[in-house]
């Protein structure tokens, strides 16, 4: 099956939808580093379907067996390239399906958003919220360090708006769900088979709420708390430190670099950067825990380079000191749906987070970039429309990045959703050695018709 023959006629849109463009030419696929690539113009603002368009950069790995359909993959983020991550999707059992992913709006090849860069970005990510010795519970809006972070965050947000204010205002899960519908409608014309991972799960929930009648299969892996407030991400990180037995070591190191940043060449390892490095190494579970042990050994001996290097990856910093689009797209996309819009709200949220995650919740600091953003979109409720198949939610009990409680709450809110649990650490549950999880995911994504049944289970 060639890429060109994969294209189907456009399915009809939902009433009042503006993601489709009936007069648009059929996308042309070409060979690229990601497999097969094309671009897909979509309205920046659905209220103005004939206004400015965002050109989504899309990639496909064609089926390697006789084709049965397509699976659209949102492999997470926010702020990372879906095309680049498509290669990491293990397609065992999915060989008869094209795998399609795209760079979300604001990322990579899809109208990339650039905020601060170079030395300005270095200074921003290194800033602490408060002076040494001042804990989140005691922080004040008048503290000098806090005022400095407010000012720096306002400059960061303004830099994003200076780059592309209209795009910054249209990065919500609802906006991205419309992009999923455009990809489905104009590149396959088939009912949606969707695999959403982490941030991609939040987009999947928003899609099901608006376009549920188009869903043939949906799997949400390691979902964020999409429909209700859940444990903050830092609570997952702190819990992972407890399981590793390294809470005391990490707290001591964070306090050390808080009082006196550790020189690393022309830069320094500050508390926020050290916390970012620790958090990033907790993501994968076992292998990351081993790497974290080595990085802590080095930092305790006065060498902060390993942790700073990992923090740079977390923040999207390259070896030449440039930040690309991750730094801005990550924050702006999160702000699109965040309820935080004032410094008072940011302080209260940080203090609450530090209360449940006293190590990394404290050290990673508050989210002040969102202050002054337009009012957030209405969050998804889980009230999927016209859904005829169960949404399969898979999650790991020890996920450090998306705490398991978020998956439990999501299943409670999604009508007919089923939870399949992996007992273990690390971000994500699919393809992490749990047979019942892998069977449920592959079975759901490849099922013909609504008869496929997944039972809640744990392995």
Buried (B, 14 or more C-beta within 10 A) or exposed (E): EEBEEBBBEBBEBBEEBBBBBEEBEEBEBEEBEBBBBBBBBBBBBBEEBEEEBBEBBBBBBBBEEEBBBBBBBBBBBBBBBBBBBBBEBEBEBBBBBBBBBBBBBBBBBBBBBBBBBEEBBBEBBBBBBBBEEBEBEEBEEEBEBBEBBBEBBBBBBBBBBEBBEEBBBBBBBBBBBBBBBBBBBBBBBBBBBBBBBBBBBBBBBBBBBBBBBBBBBBBBBBBBBBBBEBBBBBBBBBBBBEBBEBBEBBBEBBEBBBEEBBEBEEBBBBBBBBBBBBBBBBBBBEEBBEBBBEBBEBBEEEBBBBBBBBBBEBBBBEEEBEBBBBBBBBBBBBBBBBEBBEBEBBBEBBBBBBBEBBBBBBBBBBBBBBBBBEEBBEBBEBEBEEBEBBBBBBBBBBBBBBBBBBBBBBBEBBEEBBBBBBEBBBBBBBBBEBEBBBBBBBBBBBBEEEEBEBEEBEB
